[in-house]
Amino acid sequence: MNVLLVNNKSFFYWSLTLVLMTLPFPKYSLNSMSMILCLLAWIGYTPFKKKIEKIRTQLPLFVLLSSFFWLSLLGLIYTKNLDEGFMNLKQSLPFFIFPLIFLSIDLKKKDYLKILKYFSSSVVLASVFALIKSLLIKINNYGDYLFFDQLAIILEKHTTYFALFVIIAISYFLFEIKNSKWKKSICFGAIISFLLLMLYMLSVRISVLGLISIGFIYLLQCKNKISSAKQLSLFVICCLISLVYLSPNFQKRFNSKSPEGVEISDMGSRVIHWKAVLKRIGNENLFFGSGTGDGHTGLYEEYLKFNFETGFFNKYNAHNQYLETTLFFGITGLFLLLLILYKTIVKCIQVKDMFGLSITIVFIIFMITESILERHSGTVIFSYLISMIISNKIRK
């Protein structure tokens, strides 16, 4: 019986880790199958009575973390586009699955770190494969797939989401350096340098702010453990990172054009973009939004009213998770999203988990310019990591 329990535990944690490990690689189907496997392993991991008891003791937290699944379910009642609604409900399933799993198990710190270790390693591996493939294509004169959206074709991931994965991996290796011997520290430093190169090639502007936030949080944690010279060096590095935005690749990345080929200021287009979204929000139910399937109904036509033709032709979402959530679920949805983020930050500060805090801050920053919960990658990484961070701290 003891051997069976050990095997069940090993298999469950292996399947739980596999969910994050498959996320940076191409094909969402592999990640979806990993989630199904994880759920099946969880069913056989411990007795249901024990799982239910653990969730019962944290029922308000479970309801909060899974709130976006319940909002999507309730949003079907007042939505008109049921096909889109059911598709969005399916995409919100991770918000139910991961709080259910993490709040019903005793996640130890070593398991928490091991999961992040394997995820970060898989990000490095996926990056290496993508760069090798891009270089081979370039060497054989089949095209240049080393930068921007072309690199996204090789990764089979939107550049913003892969940049989010890379920053989380950088954060992990950075926080591991302070607890490692000098040989490992050099190795981690080399990995971080490679991932910084990958970020430069992805050229996602918001990633610069993410990196700076991680650097300052790292300084806060290590201010009494590293010398003043090292603190100053890291501060200077954070400032230099911000100058990357002035590089040709980053500037070229954001010289957007209208469908007629007229150059548009990126910041100017964002302001027009968000004004159109706000106008649409004002025309819908302010408290409960448009519903699970009707969030984008009328939005594209609103872009035309503001002469934002690029958004109309490309069918842009809100490109801001806070506005996107309000569009679909009103102020109720926005309040719940902010409450989840606030609850996570408070937990991290209470137990001085600076690594968990850095991940949460990065999510908050990325949500300013990207609707990260509109895609599979964003929904999985957010619901998984937030649930894991909060559940681990409760058990500590």
WOWO-V932394 format. One record per residue. SS is DSSP state (h for helix, s for strand, l for the rest). PHI is phi in whole degrees, -180 to 180 (none if undefined). D_LAST is the distance of its C-alpha to the last C-alpha in whole Angstrom. Layout:
<<SS PHI D_LAST> <SS PHI D_LAST>>
This chain:
<<l none 28> <h -63 25> <h -63 27> <h -64 27> <h -64 23> <h -64 22> <h -64 24> <h -61 23> <h -65 20> <h -62 21> <h -65 23> <h -64 21> <h -68 18> <h -65 22> <h -68 23> <h -65 20> <h -68 20> <h -61 24> <h -59 24> <h -74 23> <h -64 25> <h -84 28> <h -64 27> <l -74 29> <l -87 32> <l -61 35> <l 72 36> <h -67 33> <h -61 34> <h -65 32> <h -69 29> <h -64 30> <h -66 31> <h -65 28> <h -66 26> <h -64 28> <h -62 27> <h -63 24> <h -65 24> <h -67 26> <h -66 24> <h -65 21> <h -59 24> <l -95 25> <l -74 21> <l -135 20> <l -58 22> <h -60 23> <h -59 22> <h -68 19> <h -64 18> <h -62 20> <h -63 18> <h -65 15> <h -68 17> <h -59 19> <h -71 16> <l -127 15> <h -57 18> <h -59 19> <h -68 16> <h -62 18> <h -62 21> <h -65 20> <h -66 19> <l -97 22> <h -60 24> <h -71 26> <h -71 27> <h -67 28> <h -63 30> <h -65 32> <h -68 33> <h -68 34> <h -66 36> <l -69 38> <l -65 40> <l -115 42> <l -97 42> <l -96 45> <l -87 44> <h -69 43> <h -61 43> <h -65 41> <h -63 39> <h -67 38> <h -66 37> <h -69 35> <h -63 33> <h -61 33> <h -69 31> <l -86 29> <l -56 27> <h -55 24> <h -68 23> <h -94 23> <h -66 22> <h -73 19> <h -61 17> <h -61 19> <h -72 17> <h -70 14> <l -82 13> <l -111 15> <l -126 13> <l -98 10> <l -83 9> <l -91 8> <h -61 8> <h -66 11> <h -70 12> <h -57 11> <h -72 14> <h -65 16> <h -61 17> <h -68 17> <h -63 19> <h -69 22> <h -63 22> <h -62 23> <h -66 25> <h -69 27> <h -65 28> <h -62 30> <h -64 31> <h -63 32> <h -67 34> <h -62 36> <h -60 37> <h -65 38> <h -69 40> <h -62 42> <h -63 43> <h -65 44> <h -66 46> <h -63 48> <h -64 49> <h -68 50> <h -60 52> <l -89 54> <l 58 55> <l -100 53> <l 133 51> <l -108 49> <l -117 45> <l -94 43> <l -135 43> <h 55 41> <h -68 42> <h -67 44> <h -67 41> <h -62 39> <h -64 42> <h -70 41> <h -71 37> <l 58 38> <l -143 35> <l -62 36> <h -57 35> <h -63 33> <h -71 30> <h -69 31> <h -62 30> <h -62 27> <h -61 26> <h -63 27> <h -67 26> <h -63 22> <h -65 23> <h -59 25> <h -59 21> <h -61 20> <h -65 22> <h -65 23> <h -73 19> <h -76 19> <h -58 23> <l -68 21> <l -104 19> <l -111 23> <l -75 26> <h -62 29> <h -65 30> <h -67 27> <h -61 27> <h -64 31> <h -62 30> <h -65 27> <h -62 29> <h -66 32> <h -64 30> <h -61 29> <h -61 33> <h -64 34> <h -68 31> <h -65 33> <h -62 36> <h -63 35> <h -63 34> <h -62 37> <h -71 39> <h -72 37> <l 52 38> <l -97 36> <l -61 36> <h -64 33> <h -66 31> <h -63 32> <h -64 31> <h -61 27> <h -64 28> <h -62 29> <h -64 25> <h -62 23> <h -60 26> <h -70 25> <h -66 21> <h -63 21> <h -63 24> <h -62 22> <h -74 19> <h -103 21> <l -61 24> <l -98 23> <l -112 23> <l -122 26> <l -69 30> <h -62 32> <h -64 34> <h -69 31> <h -63 29> <h -65 33> <h -61 33> <h -67 30> <h -63 31> <h -63 35> <h -61 34> <h -60 32> <h -69 35> <h -66 37> <h -58 35> <h -64 36> <h -75 40> <h -59 39> <h -59 40> <h -82 43> <l -70 44> <h -56 47> <h -62 44> <h -67 42> <h -66 45> <h -64 47> <h -61 44> <l -112 44> <l -86 48> <l -75 48> <s -132 51> <l -77 53> <l -57 54> <l -86 58> <l 92 56> <l -81 56> <s -67 53> <l -123 51> <l -65 48> <h -62 45> <h -67 44> <h -63 47> <h -68 46> <h -65 42> <h -63 44> <h -63 46> <h -55 44> <h -70 41> <h -63 44> <h -65 45> <h -65 42> <h -62 42> <h -64 45> <h -67 44> <h -60 41> <h -65 44> <h -87 46> <l -109 44> <l -67 42> <l -65 40> <l -86 37> <l -120 37> <l 74 38> <l -85 40> <l 110 38> <l -62 37> <l -107 40> <l -113 42> <l -58 40> <l -98 42> <l -64 45> <l 83 48> <h -68 45> <h -65 47> <h -67 51> <h -64 49> <h -58 49> <h -63 52> <h -63 53> <l -100 51> <l 59 53> <l -96 50> <h -69 52> <h -60 49> <h -66 46> <h -68 49> <h -70 50> <h -92 47> <l 52 45> <l -68 42> <l -82 39> <l -69 38> <l 52 36> <l -166 34> <h -65 31> <h -68 31> <h -71 35> <h -61 34> <h -63 32> <h -65 34> <h -61 37> <h -84 36> <h -125 34> <h 68 35> <h -62 33> <h -60 31> <h -65 30> <h -62 29> <h -61 28> <h -67 25> <h -63 25> <h -65 24> <h -68 22> <h -61 19> <h -65 20> <h -62 19> <h -61 16> <h -66 15> <h -62 16> <h -60 14> <h -61 11> <h -64 11> <h -67 13> <h -58 11> <l -105 8> <l 58 11> <l -92 11> <h -70 15> <h -68 15> <h -62 14> <h -64 16> <h -63 19> <h -63 19> <h -64 19> <h -64 21> <h -63 23> <h -58 23> <h -59 25> <h -67 27> <h -63 28> <h -70 29> <h -70 31> <h -117 34> <l -143 33> <l -87 32> <h -69 30> <h -90 29> <h -92 32> <l -126 32> <h -56 30> <h -58 29> <h -69 27> <h -63 26> <h -68 24> <h -65 22> <h -70 21> <h -64 20> <h -68 18> <h -70 17> <h -64 16> <h -63 14> <h -69 12> <h -62 11> <h -67 10> <h -67 9> <h -65 6> <h -71 5> <h -65 6> <h -80 4> <l -68 0>>
